[in-house]
Every structure is written in C-alpha cells, then in structure tokens.
C-alpha cells in the first residue's frame, strides 16, 4: 500500500512538473512543446483515469462534438494524409482539458501555478524577441526591427499578442481584486505587466490591439467596482500612462494598418478585382474570406477534414487570386475554416462552444473565463487559430482549467448551501 501511494505521488509530481514545463515553453518555442506535451498528457491520463467519471464532460460537450465532427469528416475526404494530420493537431482539444483536470485534482491552485509558469515563459520570450530585434537593428539600423515579426521571437505576432493579452487580463484582474497574497509576486507583476502591454502594442497586431482595448474596458470597470479613493485614482492614472505610451510608440503604425485593412475591406465589399492580385495582408485575408463563403455555399456539408486546402486552392485559382494561391492561404478565420471543412454544422458547433463557455462564465461570475473566451473570439474571427499547435494547446489548456475551476467552485458552493 505504501509503495502504491509513493508511486502515485511520484507520478503526480512528474505530471505536474511536465505540465508546468509545457506552460513555460509554449510562449517561447513551438519546437520545444511536443515532448513535455506528450509526457504531461500521458501521465495526467494515468493519474486521472480512475476518476474519469468525475470529470465534467458535459461542460465541454461542444468542444468534443467539434473534434468528433473532424474525425467524421474524414469519411468524405480524399486527402486522408492531411485529414489525419489535422485530427492529430486538434487532438489536444479533447486531451488537454482532461489532463488539466487530472493534475488539478491534487492542486487546488493549479490555475494560478499554470499562470505563473506561462507568464515566466512569456517574459523569456519577450527577452529573446528584444535580443532578436536588437540584432536586426544592429545590422539594418531600422526602427521597424522593433515591431511585428522581427520583434516576436518565434511566434506569429498575432499569437504572441494573444498570449500577452491573456497574461495582462488575468493578472490585472487578480491584482485589482486583491486576490494575490504573495507580496513578492505582486511586486514582480507590477513591473512585468506594463512591459507585456508595451510589447504587445509594439507587435502592431490588429487583433492584439482589439484585445488590449477589450481588457482596458474590463479592467477599468473592475477598478471602479473594487477600488476606492486614492488607490482607484492611482490605478486609473497608471492605466492612462500605459495607454499614452502605447499610442506614442505604435499609434501612427496602427493607424496606417487599420486604414489599409479598412480599404481592403471596402474593396472586397465593392467587388474590386484589385484585391485578387495584391500581396498586402488585409487584401489577401479578404480573398480568403470571400472564397471561404463561396465554398460554404457550394458545399453546405463541407469539403471534408482533409480536403479544405484543396477546396480553397481551387477557389483561388478560379478567381485568379495569384498571391493567395501562391501562399496556400487558409480561411484566416476559425469560424470560416470550420465551415469550409465541415459545413454549416462545423461553424455552428464552434459558435456553440463560445456560447456555452460564456454562459458558464456569466452563471459563475467568472471574469477570467469570460475574458479568455472573448479574446479567443477576437483572434478566431481573423485567424484560423485551431489549425496550429500554438492555438490548439493554448486554447485547450486554459479553457479546460478555467471551466474545471468554475465547476468545482460552483459545486462547493452548492454543497455549502445544503449544509
């Protein structure tokens, strides 16, 4: 009996260490993620399998239905190899929420520990990105080295901005509410969070700026609700300074990028063929969206899990969209991507996933869960975030932890009410 308990304790320790290592490495480099990801999932499955009946599957039913539909979508795919690859990439959607629940059964503070690990990785990633930008500046002498892909270490700027927004949103809310007891951690965060805000701003990601705008509203609202007097004024003044610093560093660039995006959007609505030949990012995104809608109208049940890239490429070729075809663009929207591959049902399931998660956040009054889901929506509208490891692992890891935490807290409150 003693050996069994010791073995289980050791497995729990290694599983938690693998989980936290995964969280540290995720913002740094995708190439470092697969090994700790596999170890964490396997060990968490081993320690959680005996209590699998206690896992709240129904809270995440749209997520599991969404993945199941991708598996079923292989039945009408001709490119089985790509379909199997897609199903493999998305496997984290069903495995990571269970793994997070399993490792959290022995650690009630697993979300907080996960956030500390993830934030540490984000800080390392920022430091490496700045070093990369400085090397670029030393070689070219251009200030644009400190922006977009030349500033982000290995992640696409949109994903780096998404990660940064989540870190700022979570810790900002915790700090304003006064839910952080460790003084040393508060002091570190008061230094780190402004750095992450400025880093996210300098990435000049449009979705990142929208995310920061969303956080600004949420955190100011929380400040008015939770704080009073001089503390409230200090927080608002500090927030104002951060906003001014962000506008000063990247305001002109963001304004130029938004104007270009608006122009491309207008041309797309007007049916201007000029966007078909443009290599500008917003113009190509409009082409991808247009082709995605066309394919959904043509194939209401989808092209199949494995054939989506072929369906889009055919549309690009038919339209003469040379640049989009050359880059083999995906839909650049997870909602449209799901619709092209799996038909209207695929898109509906993704919308249901968002709706169920938001309903749970409202019912349990979980601001972090609501913020996480809204940040997902912002990014999923303009990027196919669940087609790559950086999006799948990040989303599944945190949505599972946040929903599990809300579920356990709700159940605890229910038990207390019956006593």
URHUVEN-V642911 format. One record per backbone hydrogen bond with DSSP energy under -1.0 kcal/mol. NH is the residue of the N-H (numbers start at 1). CO is the residue of the C=O. E is the energy in kcal/mol with one decimal. If there is no record, write none. Layout:
nh | co | e
NH | CO | E
NH | CO | E
This chain:
nh | co | e
5 | 1 | -2.2
6 | 2 | -2.5
7 | 3 | -2.7
8 | 4 | -2.3
9 | 5 | -2.3
10 | 6 | -2.5
11 | 7 | -2.5
12 | 8 | -2.5
13 | 9 | -2.4
14 | 10 | -2.6
15 | 11 | -2.8
16 | 12 | -2.5
17 | 13 | -2.3
18 | 14 | -2.6
19 | 15 | -2.3
20 | 16 | -2.7
21 | 17 | -2.3
22 | 18 | -2.3
23 | 19 | -1.8
24 | 20 | -1.9
25 | 21 | -2.4
26 | 22 | -2.0
28 | 25 | -1.1
29 | 25 | -2.2
32 | 29 | -1.2
33 | 30 | -1.1
37 | 33 | -2.3
38 | 34 | -2.6
39 | 35 | -2.4
40 | 36 | -2.6
41 | 37 | -2.3
42 | 38 | -2.4
43 | 39 | -2.6
44 | 40 | -2.4
45 | 41 | -2.0
46 | 42 | -1.9
47 | 43 | -2.3
48 | 44 | -1.5
49 | 45 | -1.5
51 | 48 | -1.2
52 | 49 | -1.2
54 | 51 | -2.0
55 | 52 | -1.1
57 | 55 | -2.0
60 | 57 | -1.6
61 | 58 | -1.1
64 | 60 | -1.7
65 | 61 | -2.6
66 | 62 | -2.3
67 | 63 | -2.0
68 | 64 | -2.5
69 | 65 | -2.2
70 | 66 | -1.2
71 | 67 | -1.8
72 | 68 | -2.7
73 | 69 | -2.2
74 | 71 | -1.4
75 | 72 | -2.2
77 | 74 | -1.6
80 | 78 | -1.4
83 | 79 | -1.9
84 | 80 | -3.0
85 | 81 | -2.0
86 | 82 | -2.5
87 | 83 | -2.4
88 | 84 | -2.2
89 | 85 | -2.4
90 | 86 | -2.1
91 | 88 | -1.0
93 | 90 | -1.9
94 | 91 | -1.4
95 | 91 | -1.9
96 | 92 | -2.1
99 | 95 | -2.3
100 | 96 | -2.9
101 | 97 | -1.9
102 | 98 | -2.5
103 | 99 | -2.5
104 | 100 | -1.6
110 | 107 | -1.5
113 | 109 | -2.4
114 | 110 | -2.6
115 | 111 | -2.3
116 | 112 | -2.0
117 | 113 | -2.2
118 | 114 | -2.9
119 | 115 | -2.7
120 | 116 | -2.1
121 | 117 | -2.1
122 | 118 | -2.1
123 | 119 | -2.3
124 | 120 | -2.1
125 | 121 | -2.4
126 | 122 | -2.3
127 | 123 | -2.3
128 | 124 | -2.5
129 | 125 | -2.3
130 | 126 | -2.5
131 | 127 | -2.0
132 | 128 | -2.3
133 | 129 | -2.6
134 | 130 | -2.6
135 | 131 | -2.0
136 | 132 | -1.9
137 | 133 | -2.5
138 | 134 | -2.5
139 | 135 | -1.5
140 | 136 | -2.8
141 | 137 | -2.1
145 | 142 | -1.5
146 | 143 | -2.0
150 | 147 | -1.2
151 | 148 | -1.5
152 | 148 | -2.0
160 | 156 | -2.3
161 | 157 | -2.5
162 | 158 | -2.0
163 | 159 | -2.6
164 | 160 | -2.4
165 | 161 | -2.7
166 | 162 | -2.0
167 | 163 | -2.2
168 | 164 | -2.4
169 | 165 | -2.8
170 | 166 | -2.8
171 | 167 | -2.1
172 | 168 | -2.1
173 | 169 | -1.8
174 | 170 | -2.2
175 | 171 | -2.8
176 | 172 | -2.2
177 | 173 | -2.1
179 | 174 | -2.2
186 | 182 | -2.0
187 | 183 | -2.3
188 | 184 | -1.9
189 | 185 | -2.5
190 | 186 | -2.1
192 | 188 | -2.8
193 | 189 | -2.7
196 | 192 | -2.3
197 | 193 | -2.4
198 | 194 | -2.4
199 | 195 | -2.5
200 | 196 | -2.8
201 | 197 | -2.2
202 | 198 | -2.5
203 | 199 | -1.2
204 | 201 | -1.6
209 | 205 | -2.3
210 | 206 | -2.0
211 | 207 | -2.3
212 | 208 | -2.4
213 | 209 | -2.1
214 | 210 | -2.3
215 | 211 | -2.4
216 | 212 | -2.3
217 | 213 | -1.7
218 | 214 | -2.2
219 | 215 | -3.2
220 | 216 | -2.1
221 | 217 | -2.2
222 | 218 | -2.3
223 | 219 | -2.3
224 | 220 | -2.2
225 | 221 | -1.8
226 | 222 | -2.9
227 | 223 | -2.3
232 | 228 | -1.1
233 | 229 | -1.9
234 | 230 | -2.4
235 | 231 | -2.4
236 | 232 | -2.5
237 | 233 | -2.4
238 | 234 | -2.4
239 | 235 | -2.4
240 | 236 | -2.3
241 | 237 | -2.0
242 | 238 | -2.0
243 | 239 | -2.3
244 | 240 | -2.4
245 | 241 | -2.5
246 | 242 | -2.5
247 | 243 | -2.5
248 | 244 | -2.3
249 | 245 | -2.2
250 | 246 | -2.4
251 | 247 | -1.6
254 | 250 | -2.8
255 | 251 | -2.4
256 | 252 | -2.2
257 | 253 | -2.4
258 | 254 | -2.5
259 | 255 | -2.2
260 | 256 | -2.0
261 | 257 | -2.3
262 | 258 | -2.7
263 | 259 | -2.3
264 | 260 | -2.3
265 | 261 | -2.4
266 | 262 | -2.5
267 | 263 | -2.3
268 | 264 | -2.2
269 | 265 | -2.1
270 | 266 | -2.1
272 | 267 | -2.7
275 | 272 | -1.2
276 | 273 | -1.5
277 | 274 | -1.1
284 | 280 | -2.4
285 | 281 | -2.1
286 | 282 | -1.9
287 | 283 | -1.9
288 | 284 | -2.3
289 | 285 | -2.6
290 | 286 | -2.5
291 | 287 | -2.6
292 | 288 | -2.1
293 | 289 | -2.4
294 | 290 | -2.2
295 | 291 | -2.5
296 | 292 | -2.1
297 | 293 | -2.0
298 | 294 | -2.0
299 | 295 | -3.0
302 | 299 | -2.1
303 | 340 | -2.7
304 | 341 | -2.4
311 | 307 | -2.3
312 | 308 | -2.3
313 | 309 | -2.3
314 | 310 | -2.2
315 | 311 | -1.6
316 | 312 | -2.7
317 | 313 | -2.4
318 | 314 | -2.6
319 | 315 | -2.3
321 | 316 | -2.6
322 | 320 | -1.8
325 | 321 | -2.1
326 | 322 | -2.7
327 | 323 | -1.7
329 | 324 | -1.8
334 | 380 | -2.2
334 | 383 | -1.4
337 | 333 | -3.1
338 | 334 | -2.3
339 | 335 | -1.6
340 | 336 | -2.7
341 | 337 | -2.1
342 | 338 | -2.8
343 | 339 | -1.8
344 | 300 | -2.0
347 | 343 | -1.4
348 | 344 | -2.6
349 | 345 | -2.4
350 | 346 | -1.6
351 | 347 | -2.3
352 | 348 | -2.7
353 | 349 | -2.2
354 | 350 | -1.9
355 | 351 | -2.6
356 | 352 | -3.1
357 | 353 | -2.1
358 | 354 | -2.4
359 | 355 | -2.4
360 | 356 | -2.3
361 | 357 | -2.1
362 | 358 | -2.5
363 | 359 | -2.7
364 | 360 | -2.3
366 | 361 | -2.4
370 | 366 | -2.0
371 | 367 | -3.0
372 | 368 | -2.6
373 | 369 | -2.4
374 | 370 | -2.4
375 | 371 | -2.5
376 | 372 | -2.0
377 | 373 | -2.3
378 | 374 | -2.4
379 | 375 | -1.9
380 | 376 | -3.2
381 | 377 | -1.8
383 | 379 | -1.6
385 | 383 | -1.8
387 | 384 | -1.4
392 | 388 | -2.5
393 | 389 | -2.4
395 | 391 | -2.5
396 | 392 | -2.7
397 | 393 | -2.3
398 | 394 | -1.8
399 | 395 | -2.6
400 | 396 | -1.7
401 | 397 | -1.5
402 | 398 | -2.8
403 | 399 | -2.1
404 | 400 | -2.3
405 | 401 | -2.4
406 | 402 | -2.0
407 | 403 | -2.5
408 | 404 | -2.6
409 | 405 | -2.2
410 | 406 | -2.3
411 | 407 | -2.4
412 | 408 | -2.2
413 | 409 | -2.2
414 | 410 | -2.0
415 | 411 | -2.3
416 | 412 | -2.2
417 | 413 | -1.8
418 | 414 | -1.1
